[in-house]
């Protein structure tokens, strides 16, 4: 069957009334949570994961798709109306978007972000549908060596290629890897680092770690700042619709942003946020209104927002086809799949095509729903933004612990939540990135499994890792991704890299 | 006045927090080595058994600890902002109280206390006002999630009224 037929089948699955309802609930919850200041897509997905526990796999993944896209939309609203660049992908949107809102052009800024996200999401999701089968074919020739090399590359790019310090990125990664050892060894069945505690036999839950580090760590970090005055929310004055001139200035940046964001997100390496920076730089160079940049240029919102959404859809390419999460959000989504005993990868396309294509189709549907929901409901989202901080963070913690209690109502699990939350806080204070811990935790066991398989096949010959041409090239790229930033930083050119840091929370 | 930055730089060298991190990394590595020593090596065809990867990770942690110590002495860590301890204690206290009370007092009361403690940490100190709000909110959450979505949230005296 051709991709188109598969996709049509997926649309049929996604259009079932119950699945449409799940998608609608997903986008609404996703936007509502994503709009809250300080909550990025990764945390939105982690917080809302328990809501989907009781559904069947197809329904819950469809709701998930809605939550993911909704969280992305919500984040852009926050950065336009509230200048809180907590999430790096939104820093760029906040640059011009917040200036536009202050100049009373918040409506068009939100509109161009929403429509740009829609256009980008549409093109990128279709791109995902058409590229995925080819990568699946490619992935089928991958053996354990190649998978291991691919994961090493992802480890390096997520932890040390971007951000402001190779040392701290790698330290975060190794903390995640150390945590991933806890539990039963998958190949020999022996317990490792469980110390006889039954709760540890299943290992550390990715969602527990992510919620603890993102939600509790962030709450403690904000609390420790000590100033709880209200942030200034820009009112949306005037028309929320874009003028003909706005349209004329927006459509090209949307398309360029998509073209930049999607390939970057689709690469099996981390740092998906680079696309927004590249798009911003491109628009700044190509604009006919250079004087407006820095004072609220609509191109500076349209391009990066499109790039952001396109690369978010792009990260689903390695996630679905290779089972390789390259961002914290993708890592949590992988945990969501594993909840149902599904391992994303080439085999999932063969064994469960209805589910995969239903998911891809529901991304398209979620995208449409968001366009319809977002602009009319903007007043509601603004209302959410003005919740005072004490109630906001109290509520965030209620929901953060609710997820953990719902998954496993044990005192031990809550203790881990608290311990990792404190760890996340300390790491934030000392400038350690959070995403590598999450990615290390989920990818560590998979990488170990592939490595041990590769070495079992080669009867213990380590050179097998370098004699496969694909694996050798991937490892060489990984080595470059480790060494080049080190040299750049040593020469004092590190600022560019730290700006590109994938800091999603 | 102009000497202040100099003094600061002197004080920050060595960076004690970074040294503590290095010590923690070495401690984690030690625990991994200790645990891996206990594992039976079922090697089969491959010299790579269940203890190999833990060894690598532990060695990596030791190397990172050494690197951290060097960075601490060179003052490579970024400037840290001053942290207020009191709000942090409120929030951690709330989480601890929730953890300890959850199974006896039930979800609503335990989580309501967390809610009030967090709000207190962020400056809303009127517990007599925020605690009832928190408990009612959590009861609503309980009714939705335990009732409609069938999550197993622990029930206490309050929740039993609705069962």
Interface residues (C-beta under 8 A of the other chain):
Chain A: X50 X51 X53 X54 X164 X165 X167 X170 X171 X174 X175 X177 X178 X181 X185 X187 X188 X190 X192 X193 X195 X216 X219 X220 X223 X224 X225 X226 X228 X389 X390 X391 X393 X394 X395 X397 X398 X399 X401 X402 X405 X406 X409 X411 X414 X415 X417 X418 X421 X422 X425 X429 X430 X431 X448 X451 X452 X455 X456 X458 X459 X460
Chain B: X17 X18 X21 X25 X28 X31 X32 X35 X36 X39 X40 X42 X44 X45 X46 X47 X48 X49 X50 X52 X53 X54 X57 X58 X60 X61 X64 X67 X68 X71 X76 X77 X78 X80 X81 X83 X84 X85 X87 X88 X90 X91 X92 X94 X95 X96 X98 X99 X100 X102 X103 X107 X111 X114 X115 X116 X118 X119 X120 X121 X122 X123 X124 X130 X134 X137 X138 X141 X145 X149 X150 X151 X152 X153 X154
